[in-house]
Amino acid sequence: MSYLVFARKYRPQTFEQVVGQTPVVKTLQNSLKRDRVAHALLFSGVRGVGKTTLARLMAKSLNCQEGPTEVPCNECPSCVEISGGSALDLLEIDGASNRGIQEVRELKDKIKFMPTSSRYKIIIIDEVHMLTNEAFNALLKTLEEPPAHVYFIFATTELHKIPVTILSRCQRFELRRVGSEELSGHFHKLAEMEGVELSKPALSLIVREADGSVRDGLSLLDQVLSYGESTIDDNDVVEVLGLVKREVVLSIAEALLTGDRSKALSMLADAFGFGMDVKRFIADLLECFRTLLLIKIGNCKQLLQQSDEDTAQLR
């Protein structure tokens, strides 16, 4: 069997497995339980926070033989087909590749027909903001008075590009960036499942680089676990991801703060010699100064984005 990357291998198959989106998940489950699901849903948020995953889970829940239900069984033909990407009544469309009015007209022709084998015909349009204005306009009437057997689920990373006329016809859900503690717990659990011991500093680096995105973090974790052995430390993460070592950033920050410009320039030259990513270094240095400022102000623990170990080192 071909290798599955972590983002696909560990894609949530139930609402309970979705990481860091508790308010949205609770709202969706309650709407299913009370039969109050809108016929047009819109998920927005940065990359990799669960928009497509939630769209597929809603498709499962609506068409599950046990449902509509807030807990899809993952065993009936409908759930299995959706998981395997072979469901005839689930159309997943890439908004960037099918953005014109002709594609929307063809879609409207398709939804006139009843579902082939499921309860509902479900249309998922990813990156919906890429549709043209003409395509959006062609959807207006359908969204306002959708057929009873059709559900639309949209996903976008750029909510501001979607016309207000479309937004007003959808039930909107804003997915937030996932918090560091939630990402840390999730990645630690997955590393254990893979039989790899991940040190705390290594885990902190992966979480920091993920920047609130579960998918980005899973890709980094996958890469790091492929590089290392049964035990992974922060040096392994720095090496494989090409990061600037924390000690280097702190040393340069200290040299700048003490006015030792020659030492700072010398260390910068050495870092550049090892192929340091300039943008990454600037971001790390700014984050270091931000943390120092928050420590000096005091009572700002909730604003700190560094790990406890890094914060203690800066103190």
C-alpha positions as CSV (number, residue, x, y, z in Angstrom):
1,M,0.0,0.0,0.0
2,S,1.3,3.5,-0.8
3,Y,2.4,5.7,2.0
4,L,-0.2,8.2,3.4
5,V,1.1,11.5,4.6
6,F,-0.1,12.4,8.2
7,A,-2.5,15.1,6.9
8,R,-4.5,12.3,5.2
9,K,-3.7,9.4,7.5
10,Y,-5.0,11.3,10.6
11,R,-7.8,13.4,9.0
12,P,-10.6,13.4,11.6
13,Q,-13.4,10.9,10.8
14,T,-15.7,12.2,13.6
15,F,-16.5,15.6,15.1
16,E,-14.8,14.6,18.3
17,Q,-11.4,14.2,16.5
18,V,-11.5,17.8,15.2
19,V,-8.7,19.8,16.9
20,G,-9.3,23.3,18.3
21,Q,-12.7,24.2,16.9
22,T,-15.0,23.3,19.8
23,P,-17.5,26.2,19.4
24,V,-18.0,25.5,15.7
25,V,-18.2,21.7,16.2
26,K,-20.8,22.1,19.0
27,T,-22.9,24.4,16.8
28,L,-22.9,22.0,13.9
29,Q,-23.7,19.0,16.1
30,N,-26.6,20.8,17.8
31,S,-27.9,21.9,14.4
32,L,-27.9,18.2,13.2
33,K,-29.5,17.0,16.5
34,R,-32.3,19.6,16.2
35,D,-32.7,19.4,12.4
36,R,-31.8,23.0,12.0
37,V,-29.0,22.7,9.3
38,A,-29.0,25.5,6.8
39,H,-28.9,24.6,3.2
40,A,-25.8,26.8,2.6
41,L,-22.9,26.7,5.0
42,L,-19.7,28.7,4.7
43,F,-16.5,27.8,6.6
44,S,-13.8,30.5,6.6
45,G,-10.3,30.6,8.2
46,V,-6.6,30.3,7.5
47,R,-5.2,27.2,5.8
48,G,-5.2,23.9,7.5
49,V,-7.6,24.5,10.4
50,G,-10.3,22.1,9.4
51,K,-12.6,23.7,6.8
52,T,-12.7,20.8,4.3
53,T,-12.7,18.3,7.1
54,L,-15.8,19.8,8.7
55,A,-17.5,20.0,5.3
56,R,-16.9,16.3,4.7
57,L,-18.1,15.4,8.3
58,M,-21.3,17.4,7.6
59,A,-21.7,15.4,4.4
60,K,-21.3,12.2,6.3
61,S,-23.7,13.2,9.1
62,L,-26.4,14.3,6.7
63,N,-26.2,11.2,4.5
64,C,-25.4,8.6,7.2
65,Q,-27.9,5.7,7.3
66,E,-28.3,6.4,11.0
67,G,-29.0,10.1,10.4
68,P,-29.1,12.8,9.9
69,T,-27.0,12.5,13.0
70,E,-24.3,14.4,14.9
71,V,-22.3,11.1,15.2
72,P,-21.8,9.5,11.7
73,C,-21.3,5.8,12.0
74,N,-18.4,5.5,9.5
75,E,-19.6,2.0,8.7
76,C,-22.7,2.4,6.4
77,P,-22.1,2.5,2.6
78,S,-22.6,6.3,2.5
79,C,-20.0,7.0,5.2
80,V,-17.5,4.6,3.7
81,E,-17.9,6.1,0.2
82,I,-17.5,9.6,1.5
83,S,-14.3,8.6,3.4
84,G,-13.0,6.9,0.3
85,G,-13.8,9.7,-2.1
86,S,-16.2,7.7,-4.2
87,A,-19.6,9.0,-3.1
88,L,-21.7,9.8,-6.2
89,D,-23.9,12.3,-4.3
90,L,-21.0,14.3,-2.9
91,L,-19.5,16.7,-5.4
92,E,-16.2,18.3,-4.3
93,I,-15.3,21.2,-6.5
94,D,-12.2,23.3,-6.6
95,G,-13.3,26.9,-6.9
96,A,-10.0,27.9,-8.5
97,S,-10.3,25.5,-11.4
98,N,-14.1,25.7,-11.9
99,R,-14.7,29.4,-11.4
100,G,-16.7,30.5,-14.5
101,I,-20.4,30.9,-15.1
102,Q,-20.4,27.9,-17.5
103,E,-19.3,25.6,-14.7
104,V,-21.9,27.0,-12.3
105,R,-24.6,26.5,-15.0
106,E,-23.5,22.9,-15.4
107,L,-23.6,22.5,-11.6
108,K,-27.2,23.9,-11.5
109,D,-28.2,21.4,-14.1
110,K,-26.8,18.5,-12.0
111,I,-28.6,19.5,-8.8
112,K,-32.0,19.4,-10.5
113,F,-31.9,15.6,-10.3
114,M,-32.5,13.7,-7.1
115,P,-29.6,11.9,-5.3
116,T,-28.5,8.6,-6.8
117,S,-28.3,6.6,-3.6
118,S,-28.1,9.0,-0.7
119,R,-30.5,11.1,1.3
120,Y,-29.1,14.4,0.0
121,K,-26.9,15.7,-2.9
122,I,-24.1,17.7,-1.3
123,I,-21.9,20.3,-3.1
124,I,-18.6,21.3,-1.5
125,I,-16.9,24.2,-3.2
126,D,-13.3,24.8,-1.8
127,E,-11.7,28.2,-2.2
128,V,-15.1,29.6,-3.2
129,H,-13.7,33.1,-3.3
130,M,-12.0,32.3,-6.6
131,L,-15.4,32.2,-8.4
132,T,-16.0,35.1,-10.8
133,N,-18.7,37.7,-10.1
134,E,-20.8,36.2,-12.9
135,A,-20.5,32.8,-11.3
136,F,-21.6,34.2,-7.9
137,N,-24.5,35.9,-9.5
138,A,-25.6,32.7,-11.2
139,L,-25.7,31.0,-7.7
140,L,-27.8,33.7,-6.0
141,K,-31.3,32.3,-6.8
142,T,-30.3,28.7,-6.1
143,L,-28.9,29.7,-2.7
144,E,-31.9,31.7,-1.8
145,E,-34.4,28.9,-2.7
146,P,-32.3,25.7,-2.8
147,P,-33.9,22.4,-3.7
148,A,-34.9,20.4,-0.6
149,H,-32.5,17.6,-1.6
150,V,-29.4,19.8,-1.9
151,Y,-26.9,21.2,0.6
152,F,-24.1,23.7,-0.4
153,I,-21.0,23.8,1.8
154,F,-18.4,26.5,0.9
155,A,-14.8,26.9,2.2
156,T,-12.6,29.9,1.9
157,T,-9.4,31.4,3.2
158,E,-10.4,34.9,2.0
159,L,-13.8,35.7,3.3
160,H,-13.6,39.4,2.3
161,K,-13.5,38.4,-1.4
162,I,-17.0,36.9,-1.3
163,P,-19.9,39.1,-2.3
164,V,-22.2,40.3,0.5
165,T,-25.1,38.9,-1.5
166,I,-23.6,35.4,-1.1
167,L,-22.7,35.8,2.5
168,S,-26.2,36.9,3.5
169,R,-27.5,33.6,2.1
170,C,-25.1,31.4,4.0
171,Q,-24.7,30.4,7.6
172,R,-21.1,31.4,8.4
173,F,-18.6,29.7,10.6
174,E,-15.2,31.4,11.3
175,L,-12.5,28.8,12.2
176,R,-9.8,30.2,14.4
177,R,-6.1,29.4,14.4
178,V,-5.6,26.4,16.7
179,G,-3.9,27.2,20.1
180,S,-0.4,26.1,21.0
181,E,-1.5,23.8,23.8
182,E,-4.1,22.1,21.6
183,L,-1.5,21.6,18.8
184,S,1.1,20.4,21.3
185,G,-1.2,17.8,22.8
186,H,-2.4,16.6,19.4
187,F,1.1,16.2,17.9
188,H,2.4,14.5,21.1
189,K,-0.4,12.0,20.9
190,L,0.4,11.3,17.2
191,A,4.1,10.9,17.8
192,E,3.3,8.3,20.5
193,M,1.0,6.5,18.0
194,E,3.9,6.4,15.6
195,G,6.2,5.0,18.3
196,V,8.5,8.0,18.4
197,E,9.5,9.9,21.6
198,L,9.4,13.7,20.9
199,S,11.2,16.0,23.3
200,K,9.4,19.0,24.7
201,P,11.7,21.5,23.0
202,A,11.2,19.7,19.7
203,L,7.5,19.7,20.1
204,S,7.5,23.4,20.9
205,L,9.5,24.2,17.7
206,I,7.0,22.2,15.6
207,V,4.0,23.9,17.2
208,R,5.6,27.4,16.7
209,E,6.3,26.7,13.0
210,A,2.8,25.4,12.5
211,D,1.5,28.8,13.3
212,G,-2.0,27.6,14.3
213,S,-2.4,25.3,11.3
214,V,-3.0,21.7,12.0
215,R,-2.2,20.6,8.5
216,D,1.1,22.6,8.4
217,G,2.0,21.1,11.7
218,L,1.3,17.6,10.5
219,S,3.4,18.1,7.5
220,L,6.3,19.3,9.6
221,L,5.8,16.4,12.1
222,D,5.8,13.9,9.2
223,Q,9.0,15.4,7.9
224,V,10.7,15.4,11.3
225,L,9.7,11.8,12.1
226,S,11.0,10.7,8.7
227,Y,14.4,12.3,9.5
228,G,14.9,11.1,13.0
229,E,15.1,7.7,14.8
230,S,13.0,6.6,17.8
231,T,13.8,9.7,19.7
232,I,13.6,13.3,18.3
233,D,15.1,16.3,20.0
234,D,15.1,20.0,19.2
235,N,18.4,19.8,17.3
236,D,16.8,17.3,14.9
237,V,13.9,19.7,14.3
238,V,16.3,22.6,13.7
239,E,18.4,20.6,11.3
240,V,15.6,19.1,9.2
241,L,13.5,22.3,9.0
242,G,16.4,24.6,8.5
243,L,15.6,26.8,11.4
244,V,17.8,29.3,13.2
245,K,19.0,27.8,16.5
246,R,17.4,29.4,19.5
247,E,20.7,30.0,21.1
248,V,21.9,32.0,18.1
249,V,18.8,34.3,18.1
250,L,19.2,34.9,21.9
251,S,22.9,35.6,21.6
252,I,22.4,38.1,18.8
253,A,19.5,39.7,20.7
254,E,21.8,40.0,23.8
255,A,24.6,41.5,21.7
256,L,22.2,44.1,20.2
257,L,20.8,45.0,23.6
258,T,24.2,45.5,25.1
259,G,25.4,47.5,22.2
260,D,28.1,45.0,21.1
261,R,27.6,45.6,17.4
262,S,30.8,43.8,16.3
263,K,29.7,40.6,18.1
264,A,26.2,40.8,16.6
265,L,27.6,41.3,13.1
266,S,30.1,38.5,13.5
267,M,27.4,36.1,14.6
268,L,25.1,37.2,11.8
269,A,27.8,36.5,9.3
270,D,28.3,33.0,10.7
271,A,24.6,32.3,10.6
272,F,24.4,33.5,7.0
273,G,27.3,31.2,6.2
274,F,25.2,28.2,7.4
275,G,22.3,29.2,5.0
276,M,20.1,30.9,7.5
277,D,16.6,31.9,6.3
278,V,16.7,35.7,6.7
279,K,12.9,36.1,6.9
280,R,12.7,33.4,9.5
281,F,15.5,34.9,11.5
282,I,13.9,38.4,11.5
283,A,10.6,36.9,12.7
284,D,12.3,35.0,15.5
285,L,14.3,38.0,16.6
286,L,11.2,40.2,16.6
287,E,9.4,37.5,18.6
288,C,12.3,37.4,21.1
289,F,12.1,41.2,21.6
290,R,8.3,41.0,22.0
291,T,8.7,38.4,24.7
292,L,11.3,40.4,26.5
293,L,9.0,43.4,26.4
294,L,6.0,41.4,27.8
295,I,8.2,40.0,30.6
296,K,9.4,43.5,31.5
297,I,5.7,44.7,31.6
298,G,4.7,41.7,33.7
299,N,1.2,40.0,34.2
300,C,1.1,39.2,30.4
301,K,1.5,35.5,30.5
302,Q,-1.6,34.9,28.3
303,L,0.1,37.0,25.5
304,L,3.4,35.0,25.5
305,Q,3.8,32.8,22.5
306,Q,7.1,31.2,23.5
307,S,7.4,27.9,25.3
308,D,7.9,28.0,29.1
309,E,11.5,26.9,28.6
310,D,12.3,29.7,26.2
311,T,10.5,32.2,28.4
312,A,12.5,31.1,31.5
313,Q,15.7,31.4,29.4
314,L,14.8,35.0,28.4
315,R,14.1,35.9,32.0
